[in-house]
Amino acid sequence: MKRPFVFLTLAVSAVLAVSVRAADNLVLSRFSDYLDALRTQTGIPGLAAALVSSTDVTWEGWFGLADVDRNIHIQPTTSFALDGLTQTLVASLALRCDESGFISLNDRVSKYDPASPYAASTLRMVLTHTSMGAAGLTFSYNLGRLAPMAPAIQECTDTSFRASIAALLGRLGMADSVPGLDTATLAPGTDGFSAAQIQRYAGVAANLAVPYTVDSSRHAAASSYASRTLTPAGGMIATARDLEKFNFALMAGVVMRADTIAAAWTPPVVNGVSLPHGIGWFVQSYNGEPIVWQFGESGVSSSLMIVAPRRSTTLFLLANSAGLSQGLNLSAGDLNVSPFARVFLSLFVR
């Protein structure tokens, strides 16, 4: 499976060694073609993609099927499980809380969750996936460590974690996002949700892409989502267009101040070496430029967000199988292992 990916990425670089500004339509058309080819090669039944600047949508693509058996195609209204990409929203809310002074990222986990096995860590260490050992600060990606962010955010907002995230979604206009599939089945009044709000969540959940497991022959078998409840590590449901709104608000300073996001996108440095993860996002360099990214993966869904800050360009990819990240070990912090990322970087960060 690796060989076609390499050839495809090289082909992109060779055929499209042109300025995006000089040939936007050509580049975007080829980008669309190569994404769909990669989708087919990885056996992803359905893929939603969006390429945006800090203020505008550059391009959108809807590929394949949300429901194979019923031949329902991916649409702008198709929602997907974000899995680990959920932590970007959680980190954004935590950073806003830190700005306001209601909590501090330098607080110990024990202040909010005394029974946590990570009680001695700080919230900052939790969000950067770092630990303090005998040799100093070390990185190890572990979504389970994010659990204490729920009580910390509750302390900041004086409401439940789920309601806190729902309020953030509302403030950003993300009307087609659901803070956990089980939210769509709540009784009115739970966590302060009105009947109309719960009905809207149910409508978004009804448009959720069917999840699939894909075997080595690229045969897709319908499955089910194991995670139905929102946690700091996953459970969020959203459309690509709602993620566009998140990006616009993030870049405009609506979510947090510019200096805060700059700090979040600056990874810890140990003995002169940058660790791979900032506060809520991975951070690495490509062709001398910073690249900020995050991914999500379950056995039946996957997601990817890539930001090229100097280019004011963000890519979102959402899939109803694990094909965007399965077997790539993205948790090690190197985006270059992803063929989808390599196509994006070779075209738009040159």
Contacts in CASP RR format, 6 or more apart in sequence:
PFRMAT RR
TARGET T0000
AUTHOR 0000-0000-0000
METHOD contacts of the structure
MODEL  1
MKRPFVFLTLAVSAVLAVSVRAADNLVLSRFSDYLDALRTQTGIPGLAAA
LVSSTDVTWEGWFGLADVDRNIHIQPTTSFALDGLTQTLVASLALRCDES
GFISLNDRVSKYDPASPYAASTLRMVLTHTSMGAAGLTFSYNLGRLAPMA
PAIQECTDTSFRASIAALLGRLGMADSVPGLDTATLAPGTDGFSAAQIQR
YAGVAANLAVPYTVDSSRHAAASSYASRTLTPAGGMIATARDLEKFNFAL
MAGVVMRADTIAAAWTPPVVNGVSLPHGIGWFVQSYNGEPIVWQFGESGV
SSSLMIVAPRRSTTLFLLANSAGLSQGLNLSAGDLNVSPFARVFLSLFVR
1 41 0 8 1.000
1 42 0 8 1.000
4 41 0 8 1.000
5 38 0 8 1.000
5 41 0 8 1.000
5 339 0 8 1.000
5 342 0 8 1.000
8 34 0 8 1.000
8 37 0 8 1.000
8 38 0 8 1.000
8 41 0 8 1.000
8 339 0 8 1.000
8 343 0 8 1.000
9 339 0 8 1.000
9 342 0 8 1.000
9 343 0 8 1.000
9 346 0 8 1.000
12 30 0 8 1.000
12 34 0 8 1.000
12 343 0 8 1.000
12 346 0 8 1.000
12 347 0 8 1.000
13 346 0 8 1.000
15 30 0 8 1.000
16 26 0 8 1.000
16 27 0 8 1.000
16 30 0 8 1.000
16 346 0 8 1.000
16 347 0 8 1.000
17 350 0 8 1.000
18 26 0 8 1.000
18 27 0 8 1.000
20 27 0 8 1.000
20 347 0 8 1.000
20 348 0 8 1.000
27 347 0 8 1.000
28 51 0 8 1.000
28 58 0 8 1.000
28 59 0 8 1.000
30 347 0 8 1.000
31 51 0 8 1.000
31 59 0 8 1.000
31 343 0 8 1.000
31 344 0 8 1.000
31 347 0 8 1.000
32 49 0 8 1.000
32 59 0 8 1.000
32 61 0 8 1.000
34 343 0 8 1.000
35 47 0 8 1.000
35 49 0 8 1.000
35 61 0 8 1.000
35 63 0 8 1.000
35 317 0 8 1.000
35 340 0 8 1.000
35 343 0 8 1.000
36 47 0 8 1.000
36 63 0 8 1.000
38 339 0 8 1.000
38 340 0 8 1.000
38 343 0 8 1.000
39 46 0 8 1.000
39 47 0 8 1.000
39 63 0 8 1.000
39 64 0 8 1.000
39 319 0 8 1.000
42 214 0 8 1.000
42 218 0 8 1.000
42 321 0 8 1.000
42 323 0 8 1.000
42 324 0 8 1.000
42 326 0 8 1.000
43 214 0 8 1.000
43 218 0 8 1.000
43 220 0 8 1.000
43 321 0 8 1.000
43 323 0 8 1.000
44 214 0 8 1.000
44 319 0 8 1.000
44 320 0 8 1.000
44 321 0 8 1.000
44 323 0 8 1.000
44 324 0 8 1.000
45 64 0 8 1.000
45 65 0 8 1.000
45 66 0 8 1.000
45 68 0 8 1.000
45 209 0 8 1.000
45 210 0 8 1.000
45 212 0 8 1.000
45 214 0 8 1.000
45 220 0 8 1.000
45 320 0 8 1.000
45 321 0 8 1.000
46 63 0 8 1.000
46 64 0 8 1.000
46 65 0 8 1.000
46 66 0 8 1.000
46 74 0 8 1.000
46 209 0 8 1.000
46 319 0 8 1.000
46 320 0 8 1.000
46 321 0 8 1.000
47 62 0 8 1.000
47 63 0 8 1.000
47 64 0 8 1.000
47 74 0 8 1.000
47 317 0 8 1.000
47 318 0 8 1.000
47 319 0 8 1.000
48 60 0 8 1.000
48 61 0 8 1.000
48 62 0 8 1.000
48 63 0 8 1.000
48 74 0 8 1.000
48 76 0 8 1.000
48 78 0 8 1.000
48 80 0 8 1.000
48 239 0 8 1.000
48 240 0 8 1.000
48 316 0 8 1.000
48 317 0 8 1.000
48 318 0 8 1.000
48 319 0 8 1.000
49 59 0 8 1.000
49 60 0 8 1.000
49 61 0 8 1.000
49 62 0 8 1.000
49 63 0 8 1.000
49 240 0 8 1.000
49 315 0 8 1.000
49 316 0 8 1.000
49 317 0 8 1.000
49 318 0 8 1.000
50 57 0 8 1.000
50 59 0 8 1.000
50 60 0 8 1.000
50 61 0 8 1.000
50 240 0 8 1.000
50 241 0 8 1.000
50 243 0 8 1.000
50 244 0 8 1.000
50 315 0 8 1.000
50 316 0 8 1.000
51 57 0 8 1.000
51 58 0 8 1.000
51 59 0 8 1.000
51 60 0 8 1.000
51 313 0 8 1.000
51 314 0 8 1.000
51 315 0 8 1.000
51 348 0 8 1.000
52 58 0 8 1.000
52 244 0 8 1.000
52 247 0 8 1.000
52 248 0 8 1.000
52 313 0 8 1.000
52 314 0 8 1.000
52 316 0 8 1.000
53 312 0 8 1.000
53 313 0 8 1.000
53 314 0 8 1.000
54 247 0 8 1.000
54 248 0 8 1.000
54 251 0 8 1.000
54 252 0 8 1.000
54 312 0 8 1.000
55 248 0 8 1.000
55 251 0 8 1.000
55 252 0 8 1.000
57 244 0 8 1.000
58 313 0 8 1.000
60 76 0 8 1.000
60 240 0 8 1.000
60 241 0 8 1.000
62 73 0 8 1.000
62 74 0 8 1.000
62 75 0 8 1.000
62 76 0 8 1.000
62 78 0 8 1.000
63 74 0 8 1.000
64 73 0 8 1.000
64 74 0 8 1.000
65 71 0 8 1.000
65 72 0 8 1.000
65 73 0 8 1.000
65 74 0 8 1.000
66 72 0 8 1.000
66 73 0 8 1.000
66 74 0 8 1.000
66 75 0 8 1.000
66 78 0 8 1.000
66 207 0 8 1.000
66 209 0 8 1.000
66 210 0 8 1.000
66 320 0 8 1.000
67 209 0 8 1.000
67 210 0 8 1.000
68 210 0 8 1.000
68 212 0 8 1.000
68 220 0 8 1.000
68 222 0 8 1.000
69 210 0 8 1.000
69 222 0 8 1.000
74 209 0 8 1.000
75 207 0 8 1.000
76 239 0 8 1.000
76 240 0 8 1.000
76 241 0 8 1.000
77 176 0 8 1.000
77 207 0 8 1.000
77 239 0 8 1.000
78 207 0 8 1.000
78 208 0 8 1.000
78 209 0 8 1.000
78 239 0 8 1.000
79 176 0 8 1.000
79 177 0 8 1.000
79 178 0 8 1.000
79 204 0 8 1.000
79 205 0 8 1.000
79 207 0 8 1.000
79 208 0 8 1.000
79 209 0 8 1.000
79 237 0 8 1.000
79 238 0 8 1.000
79 239 0 8 1.000
80 208 0 8 1.000
80 209 0 8 1.000
80 237 0 8 1.000
80 238 0 8 1.000
80 239 0 8 1.000
80 240 0 8 1.000
80 301 0 8 1.000
80 303 0 8 1.000
80 318 0 8 1.000
80 319 0 8 1.000
80 320 0 8 1.000
81 208 0 8 1.000
81 211 0 8 1.000
81 225 0 8 1.000
81 227 0 8 1.000
81 234 0 8 1.000
81 235 0 8 1.000
81 236 0 8 1.000
81 237 0 8 1.000
81 298 0 8 1.000
81 300 0 8 1.000
81 301 0 8 1.000
81 303 0 8 1.000
82 234 0 8 1.000
82 235 0 8 1.000
82 236 0 8 1.000
82 237 0 8 1.000
82 238 0 8 1.000
82 296 0 8 1.000
82 303 0 8 1.000
82 318 0 8 1.000
83 227 0 8 1.000
83 234 0 8 1.000
83 235 0 8 1.000
83 296 0 8 1.000
83 297 0 8 1.000
83 298 0 8 1.000
83 301 0 8 1.000
83 302 0 8 1.000
83 303 0 8 1.000
84 143 0 8 1.000
84 233 0 8 1.000
84 234 0 8 1.000
84 294 0 8 1.000
84 295 0 8 1.000
84 296 0 8 1.000
84 297 0 8 1.000
84 303 0 8 1.000
85 234 0 8 1.000
85 236 0 8 1.000
85 294 0 8 1.000
85 295 0 8 1.000
85 296 0 8 1.000
85 303 0 8 1.000
85 304 0 8 1.000
85 305 0 8 1.000
86 230 0 8 1.000
86 231 0 8 1.000
86 232 0 8 1.000
86 233 0 8 1.000
86 234 0 8 1.000
86 235 0 8 1.000
86 236 0 8 1.000
87 127 0 8 1.000
87 143 0 8 1.000
87 146 0 8 1.000
87 232 0 8 1.000
87 233 0 8 1.000
87 234 0 8 1.000
87 280 0 8 1.000
87 294 0 8 1.000
88 246 0 8 1.000
88 280 0 8 1.000
88 281 0 8 1.000
88 294 0 8 1.000
88 305 0 8 1.000
89 165 0 8 1.000
89 168 0 8 1.000
89 169 0 8 1.000
89 236 0 8 1.000
89 246 0 8 1.000
90 146 0 8 1.000
90 149 0 8 1.000
90 153 0 8 1.000
90 165 0 8 1.000
90 232 0 8 1.000
90 280 0 8 1.000
91 127 0 8 1.000
91 264 0 8 1.000
91 279 0 8 1.000
91 280 0 8 1.000
91 281 0 8 1.000
92 168 0 8 1.000
92 250 0 8 1.000
92 255 0 8 1.000
92 256 0 8 1.000
93 153 0 8 1.000
93 156 0 8 1.000
93 157 0 8 1.000
93 164 0 8 1.000
93 165 0 8 1.000
93 168 0 8 1.000
94 103 0 8 1.000
94 105 0 8 1.000
94 123 0 8 1.000
94 127 0 8 1.000
94 149 0 8 1.000
94 152 0 8 1.000
94 153 0 8 1.000
94 156 0 8 1.000
94 279 0 8 1.000
95 105 0 8 1.000
95 255 0 8 1.000
95 256 0 8 1.000
95 260 0 8 1.000
95 261 0 8 1.000
95 264 0 8 1.000
95 279 0 8 1.000
96 255 0 8 1.000
96 256 0 8 1.000
96 260 0 8 1.000
97 103 0 8 1.000
97 152 0 8 1.000
97 153 0 8 1.000
97 156 0 8 1.000
97 157 0 8 1.000
98 104 0 8 1.000
98 105 0 8 1.000
98 260 0 8 1.000
99 256 0 8 1.000
99 257 0 8 1.000
99 260 0 8 1.000
100 156 0 8 1.000
102 155 0 8 1.000
102 156 0 8 1.000
102 157 0 8 1.000
103 112 0 8 1.000
103 123 0 8 1.000
103 152 0 8 1.000
103 153 0 8 1.000
103 155 0 8 1.000
103 156 0 8 1.000
104 123 0 8 1.000
105 122 0 8 1.000
105 123 0 8 1.000
105 124 0 8 1.000
105 127 0 8 1.000
105 279 0 8 1.000
106 122 0 8 1.000
106 123 0 8 1.000
106 124 0 8 1.000
107 122 0 8 1.000
107 123 0 8 1.000
107 152 0 8 1.000
108 119 0 8 1.000
108 120 0 8 1.000
108 121 0 8 1.000
108 122 0 8 1.000
109 116 0 8 1.000
109 118 0 8 1.000
109 119 0 8 1.000
109 120 0 8 1.000
109 121 0 8 1.000
109 122 0 8 1.000
109 123 0 8 1.000
109 126 0 8 1.000
109 148 0 8 1.000
109 152 0 8 1.000
110 116 0 8 1.000
110 119 0 8 1.000
110 120 0 8 1.000
111 152 0 8 1.000
112 123 0 8 1.000
112 148 0 8 1.000
112 151 0 8 1.000
112 152 0 8 1.000
112 155 0 8 1.000
113 119 0 8 1.000
113 147 0 8 1.000
113 148 0 8 1.000
113 151 0 8 1.000
113 152 0 8 1.000
116 147 0 8 1.000
116 148 0 8 1.000
118 125 0 8 1.000
118 126 0 8 1.000
118 145 0 8 1.000
118 148 0 8 1.000
120 132 0 8 1.000
121 131 0 8 1.000
121 132 0 8 1.000
121 145 0 8 1.000
123 148 0 8 1.000
123 149 0 8 1.000
123 152 0 8 1.000
124 279 0 8 1.000
125 131 0 8 1.000
125 132 0 8 1.000
125 137 0 8 1.000
126 145 0 8 1.000
126 146 0 8 1.000
126 148 0 8 1.000
126 149 0 8 1.000
127 146 0 8 1.000
127 149 0 8 1.000
127 278 0 8 1.000
127 279 0 8 1.000
127 280 0 8 1.000
128 139 0 8 1.000
128 267 0 8 1.000
128 268 0 8 1.000
128 275 0 8 1.000
128 277 0 8 1.000
128 278 0 8 1.000
128 279 0 8 1.000
128 280 0 8 1.000
129 139 0 8 1.000
129 140 0 8 1.000
129 141 0 8 1.000
129 142 0 8 1.000
129 145 0 8 1.000
129 277 0 8 1.000
130 137 0 8 1.000
130 138 0 8 1.000
130 139 0 8 1.000
130 140 0 8 1.000
130 268 0 8 1.000
130 275 0 8 1.000
130 277 0 8 1.000
131 137 0 8 1.000
131 138 0 8 1.000
131 140 0 8 1.000
132 138 0 8 1.000
136 270 0 8 1.000
137 268 0 8 1.000
137 270 0 8 1.000
137 275 0 8 1.000
138 270 0 8 1.000
139 268 0 8 1.000
139 275 0 8 1.000
139 276 0 8 1.000
139 277 0 8 1.000
141 277 0 8 1.000
141 331 0 8 1.000
141 332 0 8 1.000
141 333 0 8 1.000
143 233 0 8 1.000
143 234 0 8 1.000
144 233 0 8 1.000
146 231 0 8 1.000
146 232 0 8 1.000
146 233 0 8 1.000
147 231 0 8 1.000
147 232 0 8 1.000
147 233 0 8 1.000
149 232 0 8 1.000
150 161 0 8 1.000
150 231 0 8 1.000
150 232 0 8 1.000
151 161 0 8 1.000
153 161 0 8 1.000
153 164 0 8 1.000
153 165 0 8 1.000
153 232 0 8 1.000
154 160 0 8 1.000
154 161 0 8 1.000
154 164 0 8 1.000
156 164 0 8 1.000
157 163 0 8 1.000
157 164 0 8 1.000
157 167 0 8 1.000
159 167 0 8 1.000
159 191 0 8 1.000
160 191 0 8 1.000
161 230 0 8 1.000
161 232 0 8 1.000
162 179 0 8 1.000
162 180 0 8 1.000
162 183 0 8 1.000
162 191 0 8 1.000
162 230 0 8 1.000
163 191 0 8 1.000
163 192 0 8 1.000
163 193 0 8 1.000
165 179 0 8 1.000
165 230 0 8 1.000
165 236 0 8 1.000
166 179 0 8 1.000
166 183 0 8 1.000
166 191 0 8 1.000
166 193 0 8 1.000
166 197 0 8 1.000
169 175 0 8 1.000
169 177 0 8 1.000
169 179 0 8 1.000
169 242 0 8 1.000
171 254 0 8 1.000
172 245 0 8 1.000
172 246 0 8 1.000
172 249 0 8 1.000
172 254 0 8 1.000
172 255 0 8 1.000
173 242 0 8 1.000
173 245 0 8 1.000
174 238 0 8 1.000
174 242 0 8 1.000
174 245 0 8 1.000
174 246 0 8 1.000
175 200 0 8 1.000
175 242 0 8 1.000
176 204 0 8 1.000
176 207 0 8 1.000
176 238 0 8 1.000
176 239 0 8 1.000
176 241 0 8 1.000
176 242 0 8 1.000
177 204 0 8 1.000
177 236 0 8 1.000
177 237 0 8 1.000
177 238 0 8 1.000
177 239 0 8 1.000
177 242 0 8 1.000
178 184 0 8 1.000
178 201 0 8 1.000
178 204 0 8 1.000
178 205 0 8 1.000
178 236 0 8 1.000
178 237 0 8 1.000
178 238 0 8 1.000
179 230 0 8 1.000
179 235 0 8 1.000
179 236 0 8 1.000
180 228 0 8 1.000
180 229 0 8 1.000
180 230 0 8 1.000
180 235 0 8 1.000
180 236 0 8 1.000
180 237 0 8 1.000
181 205 0 8 1.000
181 208 0 8 1.000
181 225 0 8 1.000
181 227 0 8 1.000
181 228 0 8 1.000
181 229 0 8 1.000
181 235 0 8 1.000
181 237 0 8 1.000
182 228 0 8 1.000
182 229 0 8 1.000
183 193 0 8 1.000
183 198 0 8 1.000
183 201 0 8 1.000
183 230 0 8 1.000
184 198 0 8 1.000
184 201 0 8 1.000
184 202 0 8 1.000
184 203 0 8 1.000
184 204 0 8 1.000
184 205 0 8 1.000
185 198 0 8 1.000
185 202 0 8 1.000
186 193 0 8 1.000
186 198 0 8 1.000
188 194 0 8 1.000
188 195 0 8 1.000
188 198 0 8 1.000
193 201 0 8 1.000
204 237 0 8 1.000
204 239 0 8 1.000
205 237 0 8 1.000
207 239 0 8 1.000
208 225 0 8 1.000
208 237 0 8 1.000
209 301 0 8 1.000
209 320 0 8 1.000
210 222 0 8 1.000
210 320 0 8 1.000
211 222 0 8 1.000
211 223 0 8 1.000
211 224 0 8 1.000
211 225 0 8 1.000
211 298 0 8 1.000
211 299 0 8 1.000
211 300 0 8 1.000
211 301 0 8 1.000
211 320 0 8 1.000
211 321 0 8 1.000
212 220 0 8 1.000
212 221 0 8 1.000
212 222 0 8 1.000
212 223 0 8 1.000
212 300 0 8 1.000
212 320 0 8 1.000
212 321 0 8 1.000
213 220 0 8 1.000
213 221 0 8 1.000
213 223 0 8 1.000
213 299 0 8 1.000
213 300 0 8 1.000
213 321 0 8 1.000
213 322 0 8 1.000
214 220 0 8 1.000
214 221 0 8 1.000
214 321 0 8 1.000
214 322 0 8 1.000
214 323 0 8 1.000
215 221 0 8 1.000
220 321 0 8 1.000
223 299 0 8 1.000
223 300 0 8 1.000
224 300 0 8 1.000
225 298 0 8 1.000
225 300 0 8 1.000
225 301 0 8 1.000
226 298 0 8 1.000
226 300 0 8 1.000
227 234 0 8 1.000
227 235 0 8 1.000
227 298 0 8 1.000
228 235 0 8 1.000
229 235 0 8 1.000
230 236 0 8 1.000
238 318 0 8 1.000
240 316 0 8 1.000
240 318 0 8 1.000
243 305 0 8 1.000
243 316 0 8 1.000
243 318 0 8 1.000
244 316 0 8 1.000
246 255 0 8 1.000
247 307 0 8 1.000
247 314 0 8 1.000
247 316 0 8 1.000
249 255 0 8 1.000
250 256 0 8 1.000
250 261 0 8 1.000
251 312 0 8 1.000
253 261 0 8 1.000
255 261 0 8 1.000
256 264 0 8 1.000
263 279 0 8 1.000
264 278 0 8 1.000
264 279 0 8 1.000
264 280 0 8 1.000
264 281 0 8 1.000
265 278 0 8 1.000
265 279 0 8 1.000
265 281 0 8 1.000
265 283 0 8 1.000
265 290 0 8 1.000
265 292 0 8 1.000
265 309 0 8 1.000
266 278 0 8 1.000
266 283 0 8 1.000
267 274 0 8 1.000
267 275 0 8 1.000
267 276 0 8 1.000
267 277 0 8 1.000
267 278 0 8 1.000
267 283 0 8 1.000
268 274 0 8 1.000
268 275 0 8 1.000
268 278 0 8 1.000
269 275 0 8 1.000
274 283 0 8 1.000
276 282 0 8 1.000
276 283 0 8 1.000
276 284 0 8 1.000
276 332 0 8 1.000
276 333 0 8 1.000
276 334 0 8 1.000
277 283 0 8 1.000
277 333 0 8 1.000
280 294 0 8 1.000
281 292 0 8 1.000
281 293 0 8 1.000
281 294 0 8 1.000
281 307 0 8 1.000
282 292 0 8 1.000
282 293 0 8 1.000
282 294 0 8 1.000
282 333 0 8 1.000
282 335 0 8 1.000
283 290 0 8 1.000
283 291 0 8 1.000
283 292 0 8 1.000
284 290 0 8 1.000
284 291 0 8 1.000
284 293 0 8 1.000
284 333 0 8 1.000
284 334 0 8 1.000
284 335 0 8 1.000
285 291 0 8 1.000
286 335 0 8 1.000
286 336 0 8 1.000
286 345 0 8 1.000
286 349 0 8 1.000
287 345 0 8 1.000
287 349 0 8 1.000
287 350 0 8 1.000
289 308 0 8 1.000
289 310 0 8 1.000
289 311 0 8 1.000
289 349 0 8 1.000
290 309 0 8 1.000
290 310 0 8 1.000
291 306 0 8 1.000
291 307 0 8 1.000
291 308 0 8 1.000
291 335 0 8 1.000
291 345 0 8 1.000
291 349 0 8 1.000
292 306 0 8 1.000
292 307 0 8 1.000
292 309 0 8 1.000
293 304 0 8 1.000
293 305 0 8 1.000
293 306 0 8 1.000
293 307 0 8 1.000
293 335 0 8 1.000
293 341 0 8 1.000
294 304 0 8 1.000
294 305 0 8 1.000
295 302 0 8 1.000
295 303 0 8 1.000
295 304 0 8 1.000
295 305 0 8 1.000
295 324 0 8 1.000
295 325 0 8 1.000
295 330 0 8 1.000
296 302 0 8 1.000
296 303 0 8 1.000
296 304 0 8 1.000
296 324 0 8 1.000
296 325 0 8 1.000
297 303 0 8 1.000
297 322 0 8 1.000
297 324 0 8 1.000
297 325 0 8 1.000
297 326 0 8 1.000
297 330 0 8 1.000
298 322 0 8 1.000
299 321 0 8 1.000
299 322 0 8 1.000
299 326 0 8 1.000
300 320 0 8 1.000
300 321 0 8 1.000
300 322 0 8 1.000
301 319 0 8 1.000
301 320 0 8 1.000
301 321 0 8 1.000
301 322 0 8 1.000
302 318 0 8 1.000
302 319 0 8 1.000
302 321 0 8 1.000
302 322 0 8 1.000
302 323 0 8 1.000
302 324 0 8 1.000
302 325 0 8 1.000
302 326 0 8 1.000
303 316 0 8 1.000
303 317 0 8 1.000
303 318 0 8 1.000
303 319 0 8 1.000
303 324 0 8 1.000
304 315 0 8 1.000
304 316 0 8 1.000
304 317 0 8 1.000
304 324 0 8 1.000
304 325 0 8 1.000
304 338 0 8 1.000
304 340 0 8 1.000
304 341 0 8 1.000
305 314 0 8 1.000
305 315 0 8 1.000
305 316 0 8 1.000
305 317 0 8 1.000
306 314 0 8 1.000
306 315 0 8 1.000
306 335 0 8 1.000
306 341 0 8 1.000
306 344 0 8 1.000
306 345 0 8 1.000
307 313 0 8 1.000
307 314 0 8 1.000
308 314 0 8 1.000
308 345 0 8 1.000
308 348 0 8 1.000
308 349 0 8 1.000
311 348 0 8 1.000
311 349 0 8 1.000
313 348 0 8 1.000
313 349 0 8 1.000
315 344 0 8 1.000
315 348 0 8 1.000
317 324 0 8 1.000
317 340 0 8 1.000
324 338 0 8 1.000
324 340 0 8 1.000
325 338 0 8 1.000
328 337 0 8 1.000
328 338 0 8 1.000
329 337 0 8 1.000
330 337 0 8 1.000
330 338 0 8 1.000
335 341 0 8 1.000
335 345 0 8 1.000
336 342 0 8 1.000
336 345 0 8 1.000
END
